[in-house]
Amino acid sequence: MAVFTVNDAILKYVGGEMNIGQAIFIRGLFATAIIGGIGVANGTLRIPRQALHPMVLLRVSADLATTFAYMLALQHIPLGDTVAIYQALPLAVTLGASLFLREYVGWRRWLAIAFGFLGVLIIAAPGGGSFNPYTILLLGAVASSAARDLLIRRIPREIPATLISFVNSCSVMVFGGLLVQPLGGWVTPTAGSVGVLALAAAMLATGYQFFIMSTRLGEVSFIAPFRYTSLMWGLVLGALVFGEVPGVAMLAGASMILASGLYTLHRERVVQRARNAAESAARSPPPGAAS
């Protein structure tokens, strides 16, 4: 979540020099080279036909929709507010995990996530200080991002995470290139902008790998609340880089979102401890049994 937010800040920073399509394309060149190099080194790109698996293609489509909607909204909404509104995603992911992956979600966790979603509404609602037409686009990004995250669990384990990341990066790069002309055309970037976009690519490559690995290993409904940590990074980077000062509605909503996320993590730990204790008891021999 930290490296994804740094990537967002960089894309917003270079938005004053070039259109978002060009920024995504240049970043994609570096990211694809980094991920491709890793894939060649560890041999995970040796079966390229795996990239044509329907679930991989569906995930790529969802990610393209998310990238376009999110990055376009990011250029017109403060970074801290953008990240905060995007925190509706854990609710959408948890709902999807419950409906489509049959993961159990207790009533306390539902209440906590609903409380966090109320915080998002306080920030995003008209009159809250952060609403503009791009807010609707950002909420659309939440929906497509939830679909993208859930689709990871439907991709066969034998398809390497690096290959998924590589296909994703290539697709986003090409998509960004196609958007350059419609969004205003190509401008010659400065060396500084190219440098920070290379840094963004490294952040993105790291985020892709870590997120896919964690989602494959853990339950989606447990991983989702960790997205709340990006709110802290968004507020800090928004203040330091862009001089954004959060308003009362922003702080109130963000506090509710953070409280929701922390409580959700606490409840998951409690449930996990109880589950581990029950499994341990089931494996233990009954009193008096022969050893």
N, C-alpha and C positions, 0 to 999 in steps of 0.2 A: 504493500500500500504506500509505503514511503517513496519508493522509486517511481511508482506510477504518478504520484502527485508532483514529484520533481519534473517528470516528463511533461505533465500538463502545464506547469509554470513556464517551462521553456517554450512550449508551443504558443502560449499566450504572449510571451515576451517578444518572439520574432514576428508575431502577427502584425505589428506596426510596420514591418519592412516588406513583407510578402504575403500573398494570400494563403489561406490555410491549406489549399491543395498542394501548393508548391512546398510548403513546410513539411507536410506529411510525406511527400514524395522524396525530398532530400533526406529526411530522417529515415525513411524506409530503405533507401539505398544503403545506409550504414548498418541499420538493424539487420537487414537481410544478409549482408556480408558477414556480420558477427555471428548470427545464428547458423548460417550456412557453413562457416568455418568450423564451428563447434561440431556440427553434424557430420562433416567430412572427417574430422579428426576422430570422432568416436564411432563412426560407421553407422549412424542412425538414419542416414539418407540413402542407404544402399538399395532400398526397395521403394522407389518413388511412386509405384502404382498404389501404395497404401494411402497416398494423399487423395485418391479419388473415392475413398470410402464415403458413402452418403452422409454419415454423421459428421465427418470432417468438413465436407462441403457445406452442410447446413450451418455448422458452427462458424465457418468463414463468412457466410452470408450474414449471419447475425452480428458478427464483429464488424463487418463493413458498415452496416446500418448504425451500429453503436458509435463507431469512430466518426462518421460524418456528422451525426446529430450532436454528439457531445462536443466535438471540436468546434463546430460552427457556433453552438451556444456559448462555449467558453470565450469566444472573442467578444461577446456582447454582455456577459454577466461577470461580475467580480469573481476572482478565483475562489475565495472563501465561500461565497454564496453558492457557486457552482458545485463545489465539493459537498457542501452541506445538503443541497437539494438531492444530489445523487445518492445520498445515504438512504433514500427510499428503497434502494436496491436490495438490502438484506430482507426486507419484508416480502418483496416480490420473489426473491430466490427461495425463502423459507416456504412461502405459499406453494411455489412450484414443486419444491422437494416433497412437500406433504402430499400434493395431488398426483404427481407423476412418478416420483421415485419411492413413494410409500414410506418416507421417513417419518418417525414419530416426533411430533412437536407438542409438548404439554401446554396446558392452558396458561401457566405462568409466563412461559416464553412468548406465547401469542400476545398476552397483555403487554409485556415489556416492549415487543417490537411495534405493537400498535401505538404505544405511548411515544416511541421514537418517530413513528410516521406522523403523529400529530405535531411533533416538533418540526418536521419537514414542511408540513402545511403552514405552520406559523411563519416560516421563512419565505415560502414560495407564494402564499396567497396574495391576491391583489390587495394593496394597502399595506402589505408587510414590508415594503421597501425594496424587495428584490424581484418583483414580478415584472416581466415584459413578455412579448410574444415568444421569445426564445426559451422561456421557461417551459412552454408546452413541448418544444422540441427536445429539451433536456429530459422531460419525463418520458418521452418516447424512447430516448436512449436507455432509460432505466428498464423499460420493458424488453427491448432487444438484448440488453446486456444480461438480463435474467435468463432469457432463452439460451444465450451463448454459454453461460456458466453451467446450466443444467445439461446441456448437450455434451459437455466434457465427459460426464458419467456414462454416456451412451456410446462413446468411442471405445473400441476394443483395446484391451491393455497391451496387446502386442504391437500396436502402433506407437512408436516412441514420441515422447513429449517434444523432443527437438524437431521432429518432422512436422508435428502439428504447428509448432511455433514458426517454423520456416515457411510453411504454406500460408499461414496467417499473415506473416510479415510481407511476403511477396504480394499477396492479394491487396493488402492495404496500400503498399507502395504504388502498385499499378493504378489502383483506384484514385489515389491522390494525384497521380500524373494526369489522369483523365479529367480531373477537376480544375487543373491549372488554368486552362484557357477560359472556360465558362466563368470562373471567379475573378477574371481580370487580367490574365496573361502572366508570362514569366518576367521576373525582374532579376537582374544580376545581384546575387546575395553578397554581403560582405564576408570577409574571412571570419569575423567574430560570430556571425550568425551560423555559418557552416560549422564552426567549432562547437557551439552550444547544441546544435542539432545532432552532431555526432555524440555528444554527451547524452542527449535525450534518447538516442538509439540504444546506447549501452544500458540506460535505465529501463527502456522498454523491453529489450532482450532479456534482462534479468527478471523483470516482472512477469513476462510471459512464462518463462521456465518455472519460476517458483510457484506461480499461481496454478498452473496445470498440474504440477507435481503434488501440491497440497490438496487440490480438489480431488485428485485420484486416490489419495491416501485417506482422507478424512471425509466425514459426512458433510454434505453441502450446507445443511442447516446449522452446523457448528462453525464452519468456516466463514459463513456469511457475516456474522457480527464483527469479525476482524476488520471489515471494510470501514467501520466507524473510526478507526485510527487515522484514516486519511483526512478526516475532518480537522484534526489537530495540525497535520502538516499543511493543509490548505490555508488555515488561518495564519499560521506562522509565515509561510511563504508569501501570502497575499499582503501581509503587513510589511515584510522586509523588502520584497522586490517591487511591489506595485503601490505601496503606501495606502493600502485599503484599510479603512477603519470600520469594523463591524458595528452595525446599529443595534438598538435594543432588541428588536424582533430577531435579528440574527443570533445574538448571544443567548436569548431565551430559548429559541429553537435548538441551537447547537447544544445547549446544556441538557435539554430533554433527550436529544439523540445520544449523547455520550452516556447519560444515566441509563438509558435503555440498553445500549450495547454492553456496558459493564455488568448490569444485572443479568443480562442474557448469558454472558460468559460465566458468571457466578453460578447460575442455575444449571448450566451444562456440567460444570465441575461437580456439583452436588449429585446430579443424576448419574454421572459417570462413576463416582465413588460408590454409590449404592449398587450400580450394575456390577462393578468389579467385585464388591463384597459378596453379592449373590452368586456370581460365577465361582468365586473361591470356595464358598460354602458348599456349592453343588459338587465341586471336585474333591472335597475333603471326605475321608471315610467317616461313617457314623461312629459315635462313641462306643468303645468296646469292641470294635471290629478288629479282626486279626490283621496284623501288619504284614 
